[in-house]
Amino acid sequence: MTFTAHIRQEADALFEASFHHPFVRALGDGTLDEAKFRHYVMQDSYYLNQFSKVQAKGVTLAPKMELASRFLTHASSIRS
């Protein structure tokens, strides 16, 4: 068994449970409260903004140009 298959198997209960979370279910069936959805979008935007900064920092810290280029591609493709 590959490493990724092993960790996926180990995390299977959590992975499956995520599909039954009340937020996910309400989003899927169209009953999610608009205020909760707005809060989610705002939090996601904040996360993506911060994540792009981490990716940009990776550009400056990467030991090789190839890796720096990958970080730059990731940082510039994130849209919050």
All heavy atoms as an XYZ file, in Angstrom:
643
protein
N       0.849     -1.183      0.000
C       0.000      0.000      0.000
C       0.893      1.244      0.000
O       1.848      1.320      0.756
C      -0.907     -0.028      1.247
C      -1.774      1.193      1.398
S      -2.851      1.201      2.866
C      -3.994     -0.109      2.481
N       0.545      2.200     -0.826
C       1.328      3.435     -0.878
C       1.087      4.256      0.384
O       0.097      4.058      1.108
C       0.952      4.286     -2.104
O      -0.392      4.729     -1.949
C       1.119      3.511     -3.405
N       1.979      5.198      0.617
C       1.850      6.074      1.779
C       0.541      6.849      1.728
O      -0.194      6.937      2.707
C       3.040      7.035      1.854
C       2.897      8.083      2.927
C       3.009      7.752      4.264
C       2.627      9.400      2.582
C       2.861      8.712      5.257
C       2.478     10.367      3.559
C       2.594     10.021      4.900
N       0.238      7.416      0.555
C      -0.988      8.215      0.444
C      -2.233      7.354      0.623
O      -3.207      7.803      1.229
C      -1.050      8.970     -0.901
O      -0.877      8.036     -1.970
C       0.016     10.043     -0.971
N      -2.218      6.141      0.113
C      -3.357      5.239      0.317
C      -3.502      4.900      1.798
O      -4.620      4.829      2.320
C      -3.183      3.968     -0.512
N      -2.376      4.722      2.466
C      -2.399      4.405      3.895
C      -2.987      5.554      4.718
O      -3.877      5.335      5.549
C      -0.991      4.069      4.388
C      -0.906      3.882      5.863
N      -1.423      2.778      6.509
C      -0.389      4.680      6.823
C      -1.229      2.910      7.811
N      -0.597      4.053      8.023
N      -2.516      6.773      4.486
C      -3.031      7.887      5.294
C      -4.478      8.198      4.935
O      -5.265      8.604      5.795
C      -2.143      9.156      5.206
C      -2.024      9.682      3.781
C      -0.787      8.897      5.815
C      -1.299     11.010      3.685
N      -4.860      7.964      3.681
C      -6.270      8.154      3.297
C      -7.149      7.142      4.029
O      -8.226      7.471      4.525
C      -6.423      8.021      1.785
C      -7.844      8.010      1.270
C      -8.570      9.313      1.618
N      -9.878      9.333      1.060
C     -10.961      8.797      1.629
N     -10.876      8.189      2.790
N     -12.130      8.848      1.033
N      -6.677      5.911      4.135
C      -7.404      4.874      4.862
C      -7.510      5.228      6.344
O      -8.568      5.076      6.950
C      -6.696      3.524      4.687
C      -7.414      2.371      5.346
C      -6.673      1.063      5.134
O      -5.443      1.029      5.104
N      -7.425     -0.001      4.972
N      -6.418      5.722      6.908
C      -6.417      6.116      8.323
C      -7.378      7.270      8.593
O      -7.962      7.361      9.665
C      -5.006      6.502      8.768
C      -4.037      5.344      8.849
C      -4.374      4.378      9.972
O      -4.687      4.845     11.087
O      -4.337      3.158      9.719
N      -7.527      8.154      7.637
C      -8.373      9.334      7.819
C      -9.784      9.150      7.268
O     -10.578     10.098      7.248
C      -7.721     10.536      7.134
N     -10.122      7.938      6.862
C     -11.396      7.704      6.190
C     -12.611      8.150      7.009
O     -13.527      8.769      6.463
C     -11.549      6.232      5.808
C     -12.755      6.004      4.936
O     -12.806      6.594      3.834
O     -13.666      5.265      5.362
N     -12.625      7.873      8.295
C     -13.786      8.252      9.120
C     -13.971      9.771      9.139
O     -15.095     10.271      9.006
C     -13.628      7.713     10.545
N     -12.871     10.498      9.271
C     -12.953     11.961      9.255
C     -13.359     12.482      7.879
O     -14.167     13.407      7.766
C     -11.617     12.575      9.668
C     -11.187     12.328     11.109
C      -9.758     12.798     11.326
C     -12.140     13.005     12.064
N     -12.798     11.882      6.846
C     -13.121     12.286      5.475
C     -14.611     12.115      5.211
O     -15.278     13.022      4.724
C     -12.289     11.461      4.494
C     -12.517     11.807      3.056
C     -11.921     12.912      2.490
C     -13.323     11.001      2.259
C     -12.136     13.229      1.155
C     -13.535     11.314      0.931
C     -12.935     12.427      0.367
N     -15.140     10.958      5.546
C     -16.558     10.690      5.320
C     -17.440     11.578      6.192
O     -18.487     12.044      5.753
C     -16.867      9.211      5.554
C     -16.278      8.287      4.510
C     -16.755      8.584      3.089
O     -17.946      8.925      2.900
O     -15.942      8.487      2.167
N     -17.025     11.825      7.425
C     -17.820     12.664      8.336
C     -17.948     14.088      7.810
O     -18.961     14.749      8.051
C     -17.199     12.669      9.731
N     -16.937     14.542      7.072
C     -16.994     15.912      6.561
C     -18.173     16.118      5.618
O     -18.696     17.227      5.499
C     -15.681     16.287      5.870
O     -15.531     15.596      4.646
N     -18.624     15.069      4.954
C     -19.765     15.175      4.047
C     -21.096     15.299      4.795
O     -22.111     15.655      4.211
C     -19.829     13.971      3.107
C     -18.671     13.927      2.148
C     -17.630     13.039      2.349
C     -18.625     14.779      1.058
C     -16.559     12.999      1.469
C     -17.558     14.748      0.178
C     -16.521     13.852      0.385
N     -21.078     14.975      6.083
C     -22.303     14.993      6.882
C     -22.344     16.166      7.859
O     -23.258     16.256      8.678
C     -22.458     13.664      7.620
C     -22.443     12.489      6.691
N     -23.481     12.205      5.825
C     -21.498     11.560      6.447
C     -23.180     11.159      5.110
N     -21.979     10.739      5.464
N     -21.375     17.052      7.761
C     -21.358     18.235      8.625
C     -22.578     19.096      8.286
O     -22.932     19.243      7.111
C     -20.068     19.023      8.402
C     -19.869     20.128      9.375
N     -20.489     21.348      9.233
C     -19.145     20.181     10.515
C     -20.143     22.119     10.240
N     -19.325     21.437     11.033
N     -23.250     19.659      9.301
C     -24.452     20.458      9.042
C     -24.239     21.592      8.028
O     -25.124     21.849      7.199
C     -24.817     21.010     10.423
C     -24.236     20.040     11.389
C     -22.990     19.519     10.741
N     -23.098     22.256      8.085
C     -22.821     23.332      7.138
C     -22.787     22.799      5.715
O     -23.398     23.367      4.805
C     -21.493     24.022      7.482
C     -21.131     25.140      6.543
C     -21.549     26.434      6.793
C     -20.376     24.900      5.403
C     -21.218     27.480      5.927
C     -20.037     25.926      4.531
C     -20.463     27.219      4.800
N     -22.078     21.711      5.515
C     -21.926     21.128      4.178
C     -23.275     20.628      3.661
O     -23.620     20.842      2.494
C     -20.879     19.993      4.191
C     -20.807     19.262      2.858
C     -19.509     20.544      4.567
N     -24.032     19.990      4.537
C     -25.347     19.481      4.115
C     -26.272     20.630      3.718
O     -26.955     20.564      2.697
C     -25.949     18.630      5.211
C     -25.159     17.339      5.434
C     -25.813     16.506      6.496
N     -27.050     15.972      5.960
C     -27.299     14.688      5.774
N     -26.383     13.803      6.096
N     -28.442     14.282      5.293
N     -26.311     21.693      4.540
C     -27.181     22.835      4.240
C     -26.727     23.545      2.961
O     -27.561     23.973      2.154
C     -27.210     23.807      5.415
N     -25.428     23.644      2.763
C     -24.913     24.243      1.529
C     -25.359     23.416      0.321
O     -25.806     23.955     -0.689
C     -23.385     24.339      1.584
C     -22.685     24.972      0.390
C     -23.121     26.415      0.205
C     -21.174     24.891      0.574
N     -25.275     22.107      0.468
C     -25.639     21.204     -0.625
C     -27.117     21.195     -0.955
O     -27.497     21.100     -2.126
N     -27.958     21.301      0.060
C     -29.399     21.233     -0.219
C     -30.060     22.608     -0.349
O     -31.272     22.725     -0.498
C     -30.127     20.368      0.808
C     -30.146     20.924      2.225
O     -29.955     22.146      2.414
O     -30.364     20.123      3.153
N     -29.243     23.672     -0.274
C     -29.762     25.011     -0.507
C     -30.454     25.661      0.672
O     -31.129     26.672      0.503
N     -30.259     25.117      1.878
C     -30.925     25.688      3.048
C     -29.980     26.457      3.968
O     -30.389     26.884      5.047
C     -31.619     24.581      3.871
O     -30.627     23.644      4.325
C     -32.682     23.862      3.046
N     -28.758     26.649      3.542
C     -27.789     27.350      4.378
C     -28.199     28.809      4.548
O     -28.500     29.500      3.575
C     -26.390     27.276      3.771
C     -25.265     27.894      4.592
C     -25.092     27.163      5.916
C     -23.965     27.878      3.805
N     -28.201     29.266      5.787
C     -28.528     30.652      6.102
C     -27.542     31.587      5.398
O     -26.334     31.347      5.401
C     -28.460     30.842      7.626
C     -28.750     32.256      8.041
O     -29.904     32.699      7.891
O     -27.803     32.921      8.515
N     -28.050     32.657      4.809
C     -27.206     33.583      4.058
C     -26.109     34.197      4.921
O     -24.968     34.373      4.470
C     -28.056     34.698      3.444
C     -27.262     35.623      2.559
C     -28.101     36.713      1.914
O     -29.304     36.514      1.708
O     -27.523     37.777      1.621
N     -26.413     34.497      6.172
C     -25.403     35.091      7.058
C     -24.261     34.107      7.301
O     -23.090     34.503      7.344
C     -26.033     35.507      8.379
N     -24.568     32.818      7.438
C     -23.520     31.817      7.634
C     -22.672     31.672      6.380
O     -21.451     31.525      6.451
C     -24.135     30.476      8.017
C     -24.704     30.471      9.414
C     -25.279     29.120      9.763
C     -25.853     29.166     11.169
N     -26.414     27.883     11.577
N     -23.337     31.726      5.238
C     -22.590     31.634      3.983
C     -21.689     32.852      3.813
O     -20.525     32.721      3.424
C     -23.542     31.506      2.794
C     -22.825     31.357      1.489
C     -22.120     30.198      1.192
C     -22.836     32.374      0.555
C     -21.447     30.057     -0.005
C     -22.163     32.245     -0.656
C     -21.466     31.076     -0.933
N     -22.180     34.040      4.111
C     -21.392     35.264      4.009
C     -20.169     35.174      4.926
O     -19.054     35.537      4.529
C     -22.254     36.478      4.372
C     -21.553     37.798      4.113
C     -22.428     39.012      4.420
N     -23.650     39.016      3.620
C     -24.890     38.884      4.133
N     -25.077     38.767      5.417
N     -25.936     38.889      3.339
N     -20.375     34.689      6.153
C     -19.266     34.530      7.092
C     -18.222     33.562      6.532
O     -17.013     33.837      6.588
C     -19.784     34.032      8.442
C     -18.712     33.808      9.449
N     -18.087     34.843     10.109
C     -18.125     32.670      9.897
C     -17.176     34.355     10.925
N     -17.173     33.039     10.812
N     -18.689     32.471      5.960
C     -17.780     31.496      5.368
C     -16.953     32.133      4.244
O     -15.736     31.956      4.169
C     -18.569     30.295      4.832
C     -17.788     29.450      3.870
C     -16.822     28.552      4.315
C     -17.986     29.552      2.495
C     -16.089     27.781      3.438
C     -17.254     28.792      1.609
C     -16.316     27.912      2.082
O     -15.580     27.161      1.202
N     -17.614     32.876      3.371
C     -16.919     33.506      2.242
C     -15.888     34.508      2.753
O     -14.760     34.571      2.233
C     -17.920     34.173      1.272
C     -17.202     35.034      0.248
C     -18.760     33.103      0.582
N     -16.231     35.284      3.758
C     -15.290     36.257      4.317
C     -14.082     35.549      4.944
O     -12.936     35.983      4.761
C     -15.981     37.145      5.350
C     -17.060     38.034      4.768
S     -16.464     39.172      3.502
C     -15.419     40.217      4.474
N     -14.327     34.468      5.673
C     -13.224     33.717      6.285
C     -12.344     33.078      5.214
O     -11.122     33.050      5.332
C     -13.769     32.636      7.225
C     -14.378     33.190      8.488
C     -13.355     33.934      9.320
O     -12.307     33.412      9.652
N     -13.665     35.165      9.665
N     -12.969     32.564      4.155
C     -12.220     31.946      3.084
C     -11.353     32.985      2.370
O     -10.195     32.721      2.039
C     -13.176     31.276      2.092
C     -12.445     30.389      1.104
O     -11.614     29.558      1.527
O     -12.699     30.535     -0.105
N     -11.902     34.164      2.165
C     -11.145     35.241      1.537
C      -9.936     35.617      2.385
O      -8.818     35.791      1.869
C     -12.046     36.461      1.334
O     -11.315     37.522      0.785
N     -10.138     35.721      3.691
C      -9.030     36.040      4.601
C      -7.961     34.942      4.522
O      -6.764     35.228      4.405
C      -9.541     36.177      6.034
C      -8.438     36.403      7.028
C      -7.849     37.653      7.169
C      -7.965     35.364      7.818
C      -6.815     37.865      8.073
C      -6.932     35.563      8.719
C      -6.366     36.815      8.842
O      -5.345     37.005      9.730
N      -8.407     33.678      4.567
C      -7.472     32.560      4.492
C      -6.666     32.612      3.189
O      -5.436     32.467      3.200
C      -8.214     31.225      4.588
C      -7.367     30.059      4.165
C      -6.408     29.532      5.020
C      -7.495     29.503      2.897
C      -5.599     28.483      4.625
C      -6.697     28.459      2.487
C      -5.756     27.951      3.353
O      -4.952     26.918      2.955
N      -7.347     32.793      2.069
C      -6.647     32.813      0.786
C      -5.652     33.968      0.703
O      -4.554     33.810      0.147
C      -7.654     32.888     -0.362
C      -8.474     31.615     -0.579
C      -9.561     31.862     -1.606
C      -7.593     30.449     -0.979
N      -6.017     35.106      1.250
C      -5.113     36.256      1.276
C      -3.847     35.919      2.064
O      -2.722     36.185      1.611
C      -5.829     37.466      1.876
C      -5.029     38.735      1.773
O      -3.866     38.723      1.416
N      -5.658     39.845      2.093
N      -4.020     35.343      3.230
C      -2.863     34.985      4.059
C      -2.043     33.862      3.419
O      -0.808     33.876      3.448
C      -3.326     34.574      5.465
C      -4.029     35.678      6.231
C      -3.205     36.945      6.331
O      -2.049     36.915      6.737
N      -3.797     38.061      5.941
N      -2.732     32.891      2.821
C      -2.045     31.779      2.178
C      -1.195     32.268      1.010
O      -0.079     31.789      0.801
C      -3.053     30.730      1.706
C      -2.428     29.493      1.139
C      -1.668     28.654      1.940
C      -2.596     29.169     -0.185
C      -1.081     27.508      1.419
C      -2.019     28.033     -0.719
C      -1.262     27.202      0.087
N      -1.700     33.246      0.255
C      -0.910     33.779     -0.851
C       0.360     34.461     -0.334
O       1.414     34.406     -0.971
C      -1.730     34.743     -1.707
O      -2.029     35.921     -1.004
N       0.284     35.080      0.848
C       1.473     35.696      1.445
C       2.499     34.642      1.845
O       3.712     34.844      1.695
C       1.083     36.544      2.648
C       0.303     37.787      2.269
C      -0.111     38.551      3.507
C      -0.960     39.757      3.145
N      -1.381     40.513      4.322
N       2.011     33.518      2.353
C       2.915     32.415      2.704
C       3.598     31.887      1.446
O       4.809     31.631      1.451
C       2.146     31.287      3.433
C       2.998     30.044      3.586
C       1.651     31.771      4.786
N       2.819     31.733      0.374
C       3.405     31.274     -0.884
C       4.451     32.271     -1.390
O       5.516     31.888     -1.868
C       2.309     31.073     -1.937
C       1.328     29.973     -1.619
C       1.928     28.601     -1.755
O       2.669     28.324     -2.693
N       1.629     27.732     -0.819
N       4.145     33.557     -1.282
C       5.091     34.586     -1.717
C       6.371     34.544     -0.875
O       7.473     34.743     -1.398
C       4.437     35.966     -1.648
N       6.240     34.311      0.401
C       7.416     34.193      1.267
C       8.265     33.005      0.831
O       9.507     33.054      0.874
C       6.977     34.053      2.725
C       8.092     33.983      3.710
C       8.810     35.302      3.847
C       9.808     35.232      4.983
N      10.546     36.469      5.124
N       7.589     31.942      0.387
C       8.310     30.770     -0.112
C       9.200     31.111     -1.293
O      10.257     30.509     -1.474
N       8.791     32.080     -2.110
C       9.617     32.510     -3.245
C      10.965     33.002     -2.740
O      12.015     32.663     -3.284
C       8.909     33.626     -4.059
C       9.836     34.172     -5.137
C       7.608     33.124     -4.667
N      10.940     33.784     -1.666
C      12.187     34.374     -1.167
C      13.052     33.359     -0.416
O      14.257     33.565     -0.295
C      11.903     35.572     -0.236
O      11.246     35.118      0.949
C      11.057     36.608     -0.937
N      12.443     32.301      0.085
C      13.186     31.328      0.883
C      13.582     30.069      0.119
O      14.377     29.272      0.631
C      12.358     30.923      2.116
C      12.026     32.046      3.089
C      11.103     31.539      4.190
C      13.280     32.646      3.680
N      13.042     29.881     -1.058
C      13.314     28.660     -1.814
C      14.793     28.550     -2.168
O      15.393     29.517     -2.642
C      12.464     28.633     -3.075
N      15.379     27.380     -1.954
C      16.805     27.215     -2.234
C      17.128     27.087     -3.719
O      18.271     27.278     -4.115
C      17.164     25.929     -1.489
C      15.880     25.161     -1.433
C      14.796     26.191     -1.349
N      16.126     26.768     -4.547
C      16.367     26.606     -5.984
C      15.330     27.398     -6.768
O      14.185     27.539     -6.350
C      16.298     25.135     -6.377
C      17.391     24.301     -5.748
C      17.373     22.890     -6.248
C      18.539     22.145     -5.618
N      18.626     20.776     -6.109
N      15.739     27.883     -7.918
C      14.868     28.709     -8.760
C      13.600     27.958     -9.173
O      12.522     28.547     -9.241
C      15.632     29.179     -9.996
C      14.839     30.156    -10.826
S      14.306     31.589     -9.879
C      15.572     32.727    -10.286
N      13.715     26.674     -9.457
C      12.537     25.890     -9.858
C      11.466     25.920     -8.769
O      10.277     26.117     -9.054
C      12.931     24.446    -10.156
C      11.752     23.578    -10.542
C      12.109     22.105    -10.687
O      13.305     21.748    -10.621
O      11.173     21.315    -10.849
N      11.880     25.749     -7.527
C      10.931     25.785     -6.419
C      10.382     27.198     -6.225
O       9.184     27.377     -5.995
C      11.594     25.284     -5.127
C      10.703     25.171     -3.907
C       9.482     24.294     -4.176
C      11.504     24.627     -2.735
N      11.241     28.201     -6.334
C      10.791     29.588     -6.224
C       9.740     29.890     -7.290
O       8.732     30.546     -7.017
C      11.975     30.544     -6.361
N       9.939     29.390     -8.476
C       8.998     29.597     -9.570
C       7.644     28.952     -9.258
O       6.594     29.526     -9.547
C       9.578     29.028    -10.867
O       8.659     29.176    -11.913
N       7.678     27.782     -8.665
C       6.418     27.109     -8.297
C       5.678     27.902     -7.230
O       4.457     28.071     -7.302
C       6.706     25.684     -7.834
C       7.144     24.799     -8.996
C       7.590     23.441     -8.560
N       6.511     22.706     -7.925
C       6.696     21.573     -7.275
N       7.891     21.048     -7.167
N       5.674     20.954     -6.727
N       6.407     28.391     -6.234
C       5.778     29.222     -5.203
C       5.166     30.474     -5.829
O       4.064     30.886     -5.478
C       6.781     29.624     -4.122
C       6.970     28.609     -3.042
C       8.213     28.038     -2.816
C       5.920     28.232     -2.222
C       8.411     27.117     -1.804
C       6.096     27.308     -1.207
C       7.344     26.744     -0.998
N       5.901     31.092     -6.741
C       5.408     32.317     -7.393
C       4.132     32.037     -8.187
O       3.177     32.803     -8.133
C       6.482     32.898     -8.297
C       6.107     34.185     -9.033
C       5.746     35.286     -8.041
C       7.256     34.618     -9.926
N       4.119     30.922     -8.902
C       2.921     30.539     -9.650
C       1.739     30.357     -8.715
O       0.634     30.852     -8.989
C       3.169     29.241    -10.441
O       4.228     29.477    -11.385
C       1.926     28.782    -11.172
N       1.944     29.675     -7.608
C       0.859     29.466     -6.635
C       0.395     30.794     -6.045
O      -0.809     31.043     -5.950
C       1.312     28.521     -5.532
C       1.520     27.128     -5.994
N       2.253     26.232     -5.273
C       1.102     26.460     -7.095
C       2.288     25.078     -5.919
N       1.605     25.188     -7.023
N       1.341     31.615     -5.634
C       0.986     32.890     -4.994
C       0.201     33.781     -5.945
O      -0.756     34.436     -5.540
C       2.254     33.604     -4.512
N       0.598     33.811     -7.195
C      -0.062     34.717     -8.145
C      -1.386     34.179     -8.667
O      -2.170     34.934     -9.243
C       0.882     35.051     -9.296
O       1.192     33.886    -10.034
N      -1.647     32.890     -8.474
C      -2.899     32.322     -8.995
C      -4.010     32.294     -7.958
O      -5.152     31.985     -8.284
C      -2.660     30.914     -9.531
O      -2.309     30.026     -8.476
N      -3.710     32.628     -6.711
C      -4.714     32.629     -5.656
C      -5.575     33.865     -5.792
O      -5.087     34.977     -5.893
C      -4.048     32.570     -4.265
C      -3.314     31.241     -4.100
C      -5.087     32.772     -3.164
C      -2.448     31.164     -2.869
N      -6.875     33.665     -5.802
C      -7.830     34.774     -5.888
C      -8.711     34.757     -4.659
O      -9.387     33.786     -4.379
C      -8.720     34.635     -7.131
C      -7.960     34.583     -8.433
C      -7.402     35.958     -8.787
N      -6.734     35.930    -10.068
C      -5.415     35.902    -10.228
N      -4.638     35.865     -9.198
N      -4.886     35.911    -11.428
N      -8.679     35.834     -3.905
C      -9.516     35.885     -2.703
C     -10.748     36.708     -2.942
O     -10.891     37.408     -3.894
C      -8.741     36.446     -1.525
O      -8.271     37.733     -1.790
